[in-house]
Each structure stands twice: as structure tokens, then as C-alpha cells.
Amino acid sequence: MVKKKIKDIRTKIIATVGPSCSTSKRLQKLVDAGVSCFRVNLSHGTIEEKINFFDLIKSIRLSTGHRPAILADLAGPKIRVNKLDKPLKIKQGETVQISNEMIGDKVIPVSKNIKFQKVNKGAKILIDDGKVSLEVINHISDTILTCVATEDGMIESKKGVNFPGIGLDLPILTDQDLEDLRLSLEKGADWIALSFVRRPSDYKFIQKIVEQMGYTIPIMAKIEQWEAVENLGEIIEKFDAVMVARGDLGVEMPLEKVPLIQNEVVRAARLLGKPVVIATQILDSMTKRPIPTRAEVSDIANSILDGADALMVTGETAVGKHPKKVIGVLKKVIKETEAFVGKQNQYDFKDESQLDTSQAISNAACSVARVQRINILVTMTHTGSTARMTSRYRPTAKIIAMTPFKKTCRQLLIVWGVHPILVQEYFSSDEIPDIVDNEISNYGLLEKGEKYVITGGVPVGVPGTTNYLSVLRKN
């Protein structure tokens, strides 16, 4: 019998589907190269194209036998320049107005669903990823701002507009988002990414809608707005995972602050046992070139050293010329960096005085594995919480999460170091040793007589009851 395999990297790779990988054969090659989760970018495409991508992903198989995870990324209320008859040329020092209701020679029309609330001193409006910069000089009303151009520029229709320093009244989800959310749930998405998160209450809003649609699903907050940075701690605490979306974040915040914000997001998320994804321009040059820049390789390595759970590529695989090579480069850098990190002490949490029982068990399991040089750490889990909590300690042992639920299995595919395995349903802790022993054999993880650490909960099947730790030997 051919043994099943688990991936040999711990930092997970998320790839975006698109025209460059629009067949099952191409997607399978990306999975074989190291991808464990695919992102469906719901900002683009017809409903038929979106359905096709969901179905394609569901037809692919990992080496463990189940399909990759699906991250459905909602477009959110992206603000754009709205229907200019022709490009508008402006000069430094020239006065213009931003409005969602006015028209005129020196008026820049923007999306209708926006209202301007508080305007901080020195607030700016950035168009086309900051290529055009305007400074607000007068808050006329909740629909009109008067601005002065800080440099020469050309403004075109459909270009994105950012408002750092300006409080906006925007819907959390657009009508299109609601349609895409329903489609994603019906097509089996495993994670929902919410764009333009501004406050922790956004989580409850979307969670309620998901429940009304008859589903439950973990929600990932995309950190890309200046308000999100101000509410960072509470957002990470409320949401199930976070993504550092460096595209809009790099426009909303001074560029020199983005690496520090990334580091802070990773640190805070890891403390809470929440998965954190780093995204945007991971290997941007490889959209056209077959090799990366040295700066990109350093950026990947630093993201891993920061402690990211997963790295996500976007245009590199969706529309790029070399999607498979992109994943190959990512995997090589991950393996090399993890080999270095593995030599370091990853137990760097200073204050463990507030741990609950489940967290204390996860901490102890990692300590036992490290001290006794045990290479396999098994967590029996229904919701995945024990595996996520174990992951935050970054043990040198492989984390094998065994669960009877396919959904949990797939959701764990974005969590650092966790190798999820689908097992038969069990109803008693007495069944667990035989199940674990069987799967360890199937995957060729240990030789007979070698030890492994195992954690789980009694009674079986009750979420949040991780309360035992054992060291067993493979039969």
C-alpha cells in the first residue's frame, strides 16, 4: 500500500485562482508544488466564472486525499473614481472637489455609497494607489470635500480612492457582496475574508448574516484601513483570523510603517492563537518574470521569521505567466527559512499566568515534545481550536490534527505547522489510541516503539474541553 503524505513545510501557501490557472490540471500542479488553500477573488468575474472556480478547486485533491481549502474573498465597498467623461489633469496647488453627487469641470466623482464624517487635520485623499495625492482643506458636507493637489497628476475613471485620516460612513457589505457571500456558502467555502474591516463590530454584523443564511463559517479580517490599525487589538480578538493586506494598507498608512504594522498584527494574532496571513506583492515581479527579486525573497523570509501562518499570492498565480514557478520559489524560501527557525527557541511567551486549561495543555504538550525530543504531536480535535492553540507555540514536533470533520480538516489548512488528517468518527476516548496508531502507520510518521505526544478532551465531542495529555508509543 502506498503511504499517504503530509507536506514538508509548515508555513502554508495560499494561491489565487484566475485565468492563468483555470483548469484542474494547472490547479493540481500548484497543489503538488505546495499550495494547501486557494483564494477566490470575488471582486472580479461573472457568477458563472466564480462558480467554475469553486467547482475546479473542489475537484482537486491533496496528498492526504481531501480537497484544498477555499478562501472566498469578498470585494467589499471599494471606493473608485466614478464615470469621468475623460481623464482629468490636475496641477500642483490646484483646487478640486471630491463628491458623490456633484458634477463639474473640477469635480472628481466617487462611488455613491460613501459619506464623509470626521476629517482629521492634514487628511489626504489618494487616488490610483497614491499616484495622485490631494489634501483636504474644507469639509463642505458629508458628500463634498474641497481639496488641493499636492503634485501634478492624471485622474481616470475606475481608479481606486483611499481616504486616510477621514472617517467614512460605508456599508460593511454591498449588494454584490451579499450575492457573493451566499454563493460562497452554497459552494462550500471554508473561510470568508472580509475586506475593508474598520471596527470589531464588523464581525458580529457578517456573522449574523451568515447565520441567517443557514451556515457557520470562520471570518478573516483584512487589515488594510487606517481605522483597522487604530482598532487592531479588538479586531484580532473578535475575528477568527486576520490578513495583512499590504496593497491598500500601503496606501492608507505611511510605507515605512507597514513592516511594523505587519509585525504587530502577527505578534498579536499569535498570542491569541488566531491564524494570520500575509498578502500582496509577495512575488509581484514574477507576474511577468520567471525569477524573483532579492528584495522579494528577503520579504518572504522576514514574514516567516515574524511568525506568519500563511503567505498568499494574488496576481502572481491568477494572471501571471509563471504560477507554478511562483509556488516553487515560495516553497524553497519557506523550507530554507524554517530550517533556520527550527534551530531557534520558539517558546517566547513571557506571561502564561492567564492560561485556561486547554491553553495550558497545549503549552505543556509542546514542552514535553521538546524536552523528550518527540517528533510527533497529535491533537484530537472537533473544532480545530486545540490545534490552533498548539500551533502558536511553534513546536519543532509535527502537529498532527486528527478530526472526524472534513470542514475542520480544511479550515486547519491555513494554520502554521498543522497537518490535518480526517479520521473515522469516535465516541469514546478508549477508541483514540487505535485510531491514532492506524493513521500514524498510514502516513509513515513513526517506527514501531517510537513515542508521540497526544492531547484531547474528555468527554469526547464537547468543544473547548481539551484536558488530557499522554505520551504513547506506536504499536
C-alpha positions as CSV (number, residue, x, y, z in Angstrom):
1,M,0.0,0.0,0.0
2,V,1.3,3.5,-0.9
3,K,1.6,5.6,2.2
4,K,-0.2,9.0,2.3
5,K,2.0,12.0,2.7
6,I,1.9,15.2,4.7
7,K,3.5,18.4,3.4
8,D,7.1,19.1,4.4
9,I,6.6,22.8,5.0
10,R,4.9,24.4,8.0
11,T,4.2,27.9,6.7
12,K,1.1,27.5,4.4
13,I,0.8,28.7,0.9
14,I,-2.5,30.3,-0.4
15,A,-2.8,30.9,-4.2
16,T,-5.4,32.9,-6.0
17,V,-7.2,31.3,-8.9
18,G,-7.6,33.1,-12.2
19,P,-7.1,32.9,-15.9
20,S,-3.5,31.6,-15.5
21,C,-4.7,28.6,-13.5
22,S,-8.2,27.9,-14.8
23,T,-8.0,24.2,-15.4
24,S,-8.0,21.3,-12.9
25,K,-4.6,20.1,-14.3
26,R,-3.0,23.5,-13.6
27,L,-4.5,23.7,-10.1
28,Q,-3.4,20.2,-9.4
29,K,0.2,21.2,-10.3
30,L,0.1,24.1,-7.8
31,V,-1.2,21.8,-5.1
32,D,1.6,19.3,-5.9
33,A,4.1,22.2,-5.7
34,G,2.9,23.2,-2.2
35,V,-0.5,25.0,-2.2
36,S,-2.9,24.0,0.5
37,C,-5.6,26.7,0.0
38,F,-7.0,28.6,-2.9
39,R,-8.4,32.1,-2.8
40,V,-11.4,33.0,-5.0
41,N,-11.3,36.8,-5.6
42,L,-14.9,37.8,-5.7
43,S,-14.1,41.3,-6.9
44,H,-13.8,40.0,-10.5
45,G,-15.7,37.8,-12.9
46,T,-19.3,36.8,-13.7
47,I,-21.3,34.5,-11.5
48,E,-20.6,31.6,-13.9
49,E,-16.8,32.2,-13.7
50,K,-17.0,32.3,-9.9
51,I,-19.0,29.0,-9.8
52,N,-16.5,27.4,-12.2
53,F,-13.5,28.3,-9.9
54,F,-15.3,26.9,-6.8
55,D,-16.0,23.7,-8.7
56,L,-12.5,23.4,-10.1
57,I,-11.0,23.7,-6.6
58,K,-13.4,21.1,-5.3
59,S,-12.2,18.7,-8.0
60,I,-8.5,18.8,-6.8
61,R,-7.0,16.5,-4.2
62,L,-4.2,17.0,-1.7
63,S,-1.8,14.1,-1.0
64,T,-3.9,13.4,2.1
65,G,-6.9,12.6,-0.1
66,H,-9.2,15.6,0.7
67,R,-9.5,18.8,-1.3
68,P,-7.7,22.1,-0.7
69,A,-9.3,24.8,1.5
70,I,-11.3,27.6,-0.2
71,L,-10.9,31.2,0.9
72,A,-13.7,33.3,-0.5
73,D,-12.5,37.0,-0.6
74,L,-15.4,39.5,-0.7
75,A,-14.8,42.7,-2.7
76,G,-16.2,45.0,0.0
77,P,-17.1,48.6,-0.5
78,K,-14.1,49.6,-2.6
79,I,-14.3,53.4,-3.5
80,R,-13.5,54.3,-7.0
81,V,-13.5,57.3,-9.4
82,N,-16.9,57.2,-10.9
83,K,-17.6,57.8,-14.6
84,L,-15.3,60.6,-15.8
85,D,-16.0,61.5,-19.4
86,K,-12.3,61.9,-20.0
87,P,-9.2,61.8,-17.8
88,L,-8.9,64.8,-15.6
89,K,-5.5,66.5,-15.5
90,I,-4.6,68.5,-12.3
91,K,-1.6,70.6,-11.4
92,Q,0.1,71.1,-8.0
93,G,-1.7,73.7,-6.0
94,E,-4.9,73.5,-8.0
95,T,-8.2,73.3,-6.1
96,V,-10.6,70.4,-6.8
97,Q,-13.6,68.9,-5.2
98,I,-14.4,65.3,-4.3
99,S,-18.1,64.4,-4.4
100,N,-20.6,61.6,-4.8
101,E,-23.3,63.9,-6.0
102,M,-21.9,66.8,-7.9
103,I,-20.6,67.0,-11.4
104,G,-18.4,69.7,-13.0
105,D,-15.0,70.6,-14.6
106,K,-13.0,70.4,-11.3
107,V,-15.1,67.8,-9.5
108,I,-13.9,64.2,-9.0
109,P,-16.9,62.0,-8.8
110,V,-16.6,58.9,-6.5
111,S,-18.8,55.9,-5.5
112,K,-22.3,56.8,-4.5
113,N,-22.4,54.8,-1.2
114,I,-20.0,57.0,0.7
115,K,-20.4,59.7,3.3
116,F,-17.6,61.8,4.7
117,Q,-17.8,62.1,8.5
118,K,-14.9,63.2,10.7
119,V,-12.0,64.8,8.8
120,N,-8.7,64.8,10.7
121,K,-6.3,67.7,10.3
122,G,-4.0,67.1,7.3
123,A,-6.2,64.3,6.0
124,K,-5.4,63.3,2.4
125,I,-7.2,61.6,-0.5
126,L,-5.0,59.2,-2.5
127,I,-6.1,58.0,-6.0
128,D,-4.7,55.1,-8.0
129,D,-2.6,53.6,-5.2
130,G,-1.3,57.1,-4.3
131,K,-0.2,58.2,-7.7
132,V,-2.4,61.3,-7.2
133,S,-2.4,63.0,-3.8
134,L,-4.9,65.6,-2.6
135,E,-5.0,67.4,0.8
136,V,-8.4,68.2,2.3
137,I,-8.8,71.9,3.0
138,N,-12.6,72.1,3.6
139,H,-15.2,69.7,4.7
140,I,-18.2,71.1,2.9
141,S,-20.7,68.4,3.7
142,D,-21.0,64.6,4.2
143,T,-20.9,64.3,0.4
144,I,-18.4,67.1,-0.7
145,L,-14.8,67.8,0.2
146,T,-12.6,70.6,-1.1
147,C,-9.0,69.6,-1.7
148,V,-5.7,71.0,-3.1
149,A,-3.5,68.9,-5.3
150,T,-0.1,68.2,-3.7
151,E,1.5,67.4,-7.1
152,D,0.7,67.2,-10.8
153,G,-1.4,64.1,-11.8
154,M,-3.9,62.5,-14.1
155,I,-7.2,61.1,-12.7
156,E,-9.0,58.4,-14.6
157,S,-12.3,56.5,-14.2
158,K,-12.5,53.3,-12.1
159,K,-9.2,54.0,-10.2
160,G,-9.3,53.2,-6.5
161,V,-9.6,56.0,-4.0
162,N,-8.3,55.9,-0.4
163,F,-9.2,58.3,2.5
164,P,-6.5,58.1,5.2
165,G,-7.5,60.3,8.1
166,I,-11.1,60.6,7.1
167,G,-13.9,58.8,8.9
168,L,-16.2,57.2,6.3
169,D,-19.8,56.1,6.6
170,L,-19.8,53.0,4.3
171,P,-21.8,49.8,4.2
172,I,-19.9,46.8,5.5
173,L,-21.2,44.7,2.6
174,T,-22.5,45.8,-0.7
175,D,-25.4,44.2,-2.6
176,Q,-22.8,42.3,-4.7
177,D,-21.1,41.1,-1.5
178,L,-24.3,39.6,-0.3
179,E,-24.8,37.7,-3.5
180,D,-21.2,36.6,-3.5
181,L,-21.4,35.6,0.2
182,R,-24.4,33.4,-0.4
183,L,-22.8,31.8,-3.5
184,S,-19.6,31.1,-1.5
185,L,-21.5,29.4,1.3
186,E,-23.5,27.3,-1.1
187,K,-20.4,26.3,-3.0
188,G,-18.6,25.1,0.2
189,A,-16.1,27.9,1.0
190,D,-14.1,27.2,4.2
191,W,-13.1,30.7,5.1
192,I,-14.7,34.1,4.3
193,A,-12.3,37.1,4.0
194,L,-14.0,40.5,4.8
195,S,-12.4,43.4,3.0
196,F,-12.0,46.9,4.5
197,V,-12.7,46.0,8.1
198,R,-12.8,49.1,10.2
199,R,-14.0,48.1,13.6
200,P,-14.5,44.9,15.7
201,S,-18.3,45.1,15.4
202,D,-18.0,44.3,11.7
203,Y,-17.5,40.6,12.8
204,K,-20.9,40.4,14.5
205,F,-22.6,42.0,11.5
206,I,-21.3,39.5,9.0
207,Q,-21.6,36.5,11.4
208,K,-25.3,37.3,11.8
209,I,-25.9,37.4,8.1
210,V,-24.1,34.1,7.7
211,E,-26.3,32.5,10.4
212,Q,-29.5,34.0,8.7
213,M,-28.4,32.2,5.5
214,G,-28.2,29.0,7.5
215,Y,-24.4,28.5,7.8
216,T,-21.5,28.8,10.1
217,I,-18.0,29.7,8.8
218,P,-14.9,31.4,10.2
219,I,-14.4,35.0,9.2
220,M,-11.0,36.5,8.3
221,A,-10.5,40.3,8.8
222,K,-8.4,42.0,6.1
223,I,-6.2,44.7,7.8
224,E,-6.0,47.4,5.1
225,Q,-7.6,50.5,6.5
226,W,-6.2,53.2,8.9
227,E,-9.2,52.7,11.2
228,A,-8.4,48.9,11.4
229,V,-4.9,49.8,12.6
230,E,-6.3,52.0,15.3
231,N,-8.7,49.2,16.4
232,L,-6.2,46.4,15.8
233,G,-6.3,44.5,19.2
234,E,-10.1,44.4,19.4
235,I,-10.4,43.3,15.7
236,I,-7.9,40.4,16.1
237,E,-9.7,39.4,19.3
238,K,-13.2,39.3,17.6
239,F,-12.3,37.7,14.2
240,D,-11.3,34.1,13.6
241,A,-8.2,35.1,11.6
242,V,-6.6,38.1,10.1
243,M,-4.9,39.0,6.8
244,V,-2.3,41.8,6.4
245,A,-3.5,43.1,3.0
246,R,-0.5,45.2,2.2
247,G,-1.9,46.8,-1.0
248,D,-4.4,49.2,0.4
249,L,-2.6,49.3,3.7
250,G,0.5,50.7,2.0
251,V,-1.7,53.5,0.6
252,E,-3.6,54.2,3.8
253,M,-0.5,54.3,6.0
254,P,3.0,55.7,5.5
255,L,5.0,53.0,3.7
256,E,7.7,52.9,6.4
257,K,5.1,51.9,9.0
258,V,3.8,48.9,7.0
259,P,6.5,46.4,8.1
260,L,6.0,47.4,11.7
261,I,2.2,47.0,11.5
262,Q,2.7,43.6,9.9
263,N,4.9,42.6,12.7
264,E,2.4,43.8,15.3
265,V,-0.5,42.0,13.6
266,V,1.4,38.7,13.6
267,R,2.5,39.1,17.2
268,A,-1.0,39.9,18.5
269,A,-2.7,37.2,16.4
270,R,-0.2,34.6,17.5
271,L,-0.7,35.5,21.2
272,L,-4.5,34.8,20.7
273,G,-3.9,31.6,18.6
274,K,-5.5,33.3,15.5
275,P,-4.2,32.4,12.1
276,V,-2.5,35.3,10.3
277,V,-2.0,35.6,6.5
278,I,0.5,37.9,4.8
279,A,-0.7,39.1,1.3
280,T,0.1,41.4,-1.6
281,Q,3.2,41.7,-3.7
282,I,4.8,38.6,-2.2
283,L,6.4,37.8,-5.6
284,D,5.0,40.6,-7.7
285,S,7.9,40.7,-10.2
286,M,7.2,37.0,-11.1
287,T,3.8,38.1,-12.6
288,K,6.0,38.7,-15.7
289,R,9.5,37.4,-14.8
290,P,10.5,33.8,-14.2
291,I,12.7,34.7,-11.3
292,P,12.1,36.8,-8.1
293,T,14.0,39.9,-6.9
294,R,16.3,39.6,-3.9
295,A,14.1,42.0,-2.0
296,E,11.1,39.8,-2.5
297,V,12.9,36.7,-1.2
298,S,14.0,38.7,1.8
299,D,10.4,39.9,2.3
300,I,9.2,36.3,2.3
301,A,11.8,35.2,4.8
302,N,11.1,38.1,7.1
303,S,7.4,37.3,7.0
304,I,8.2,33.7,8.1
305,L,10.5,35.0,10.8
306,D,7.8,37.3,12.0
307,G,5.7,34.2,12.6
308,A,3.1,34.3,9.8
309,D,0.8,31.2,9.4
310,A,0.4,31.6,5.7
311,L,1.7,33.5,2.7
312,M,-0.8,34.4,-0.1
313,V,0.0,35.2,-3.7
314,T,-2.6,37.0,-5.8
315,G,-1.9,38.2,-9.3
316,E,1.2,36.0,-9.4
317,T,-0.9,32.9,-9.9
318,A,-4.2,34.5,-11.0
319,V,-2.9,36.3,-14.1
320,G,0.9,35.8,-14.0
321,K,2.9,34.0,-16.6
322,H,4.7,31.6,-14.2
323,P,2.2,30.4,-11.5
324,K,4.0,27.0,-10.9
325,K,7.4,28.7,-10.6
326,V,6.0,31.2,-8.1
327,I,4.9,28.4,-5.8
328,G,8.2,26.7,-6.3
329,V,10.1,29.8,-5.2
330,L,7.8,30.2,-2.2
331,K,8.3,26.7,-1.1
332,K,12.1,26.9,-1.4
333,V,12.3,30.1,0.6
334,I,10.0,28.6,3.2
335,K,12.0,25.4,3.6
336,E,15.3,27.3,3.9
337,T,13.9,29.8,6.4
338,E,12.1,27.2,8.5
339,A,15.3,25.1,8.7
340,F,17.0,28.2,10.3
341,V,14.0,29.0,12.6
342,G,13.9,25.3,13.8
343,K,17.2,25.9,15.5
344,Q,15.9,28.8,17.5
345,N,13.8,28.7,20.7
346,Q,10.3,29.4,19.7
347,Y,8.9,29.4,23.3
348,D,8.9,33.2,23.6
349,F,5.6,33.9,25.5
350,K,6.6,35.7,28.7
351,D,3.4,35.7,30.6
352,E,1.5,32.4,30.8
353,S,-0.3,33.2,34.1
354,Q,-3.7,33.7,32.4
355,L,-3.9,30.4,30.5
356,D,-7.1,28.3,30.7
357,T,-6.9,24.5,30.8
358,S,-6.9,24.0,27.1
359,Q,-4.1,26.5,26.5
360,A,-2.1,25.1,29.4
361,I,-2.4,21.6,28.0
362,S,-1.2,22.8,24.6
363,N,1.7,24.6,26.2
364,A,2.6,21.5,28.2
365,A,2.4,19.2,25.1
366,C,4.9,21.4,23.3
367,S,7.2,21.4,26.3
368,V,7.0,17.6,26.7
369,A,7.7,17.1,23.0
370,R,10.7,19.4,23.1
371,V,12.3,18.1,26.3
372,Q,11.8,14.4,25.3
373,R,12.7,15.1,21.6
374,I,9.5,13.6,20.4
375,N,8.8,14.4,16.7
376,I,5.0,13.9,16.5
377,L,2.4,15.8,18.5
378,V,-1.2,14.6,17.9
379,T,-4.2,16.7,18.8
380,M,-7.6,15.1,18.7
381,T,-10.0,17.9,17.7
382,H,-13.5,18.6,16.6
383,T,-13.4,22.4,16.1
384,G,-9.7,22.8,15.5
385,S,-9.1,25.1,18.5
386,T,-6.6,22.8,20.2
387,A,-4.5,22.5,17.0
388,R,-4.5,26.3,16.6
389,M,-3.5,26.9,20.2
390,T,-0.7,24.3,19.9
391,S,0.5,26.0,16.7
392,R,1.1,29.3,18.4
393,Y,4.0,27.8,20.4
394,R,5.7,26.8,17.1
395,P,6.9,23.4,18.3
396,T,9.7,21.6,16.5
397,A,7.4,18.5,16.5
398,K,5.0,18.0,13.7
399,I,1.4,18.9,14.7
400,I,-0.9,16.2,13.5
401,A,-4.6,17.3,14.0
402,M,-6.9,14.4,13.8
403,T,-10.6,15.2,13.3
404,P,-13.7,13.4,12.1
405,F,-15.0,16.5,10.3
406,K,-14.0,17.4,6.8
407,K,-14.8,21.1,7.4
408,T,-12.4,21.3,10.4
409,C,-9.8,19.5,8.4
410,R,-9.9,22.1,5.6
411,Q,-10.1,25.1,7.9
412,L,-6.8,24.0,9.5
413,L,-5.0,24.0,6.1
414,I,-4.1,27.7,6.6
415,V,-2.7,27.2,10.2
416,W,1.1,27.1,10.7
417,G,2.6,23.6,11.2
418,V,-0.8,21.8,11.4
419,H,-1.2,18.7,9.3
420,P,-4.9,17.8,9.4
421,I,-5.9,14.2,9.0
422,L,-9.5,13.1,8.5
423,V,-10.3,10.1,10.8
424,Q,-13.4,8.0,11.4
425,E,-15.9,9.3,14.0
426,Y,-15.2,8.2,17.5
427,F,-17.4,8.3,20.6
428,S,-15.1,7.3,23.4
429,S,-11.5,8.1,24.4
430,D,-10.9,4.4,24.5
431,E,-11.1,4.4,20.7
432,I,-8.4,7.1,20.2
433,P,-5.2,5.1,20.6
434,D,-6.1,2.6,17.9
435,I,-7.3,5.4,15.5
436,V,-4.0,7.3,16.1
437,D,-1.8,4.3,15.7
438,N,-3.6,3.4,12.4
439,E,-3.2,6.9,10.9
440,I,0.5,7.1,12.0
441,S,1.1,3.9,10.1
442,N,-0.9,5.1,7.0
443,Y,1.3,8.2,6.8
444,G,4.6,6.5,7.8
445,L,5.2,9.0,10.6
446,L,6.8,6.8,13.2
447,E,8.5,3.4,13.5
448,K,7.2,0.8,15.9
449,G,8.1,1.7,19.5
450,E,8.7,5.4,18.9
451,K,6.9,7.9,21.2
452,Y,4.4,10.6,20.4
453,V,2.5,13.1,22.4
454,I,-1.3,13.2,22.3
455,T,-3.8,15.7,23.6
456,G,-7.6,15.7,23.5
457,G,-10.7,16.2,25.6
458,V,-13.0,14.1,27.7
459,P,-15.9,13.9,27.3
460,V,-15.4,13.3,23.6
461,G,-17.1,15.8,21.2
462,V,-17.6,18.7,23.6
463,P,-15.8,21.8,22.2
464,G,-13.3,23.5,24.4
465,T,-12.7,20.6,26.7
466,T,-9.0,19.8,26.0
467,N,-8.0,18.4,29.3
468,Y,-5.6,15.5,28.9
469,L,-2.1,14.9,27.7
470,S,-0.4,11.5,27.2
471,V,2.9,10.1,25.8
472,L,2.3,6.9,24.0
473,R,4.4,4.5,21.8
474,K,3.4,3.3,18.4
475,N,2.4,-0.3,18.3
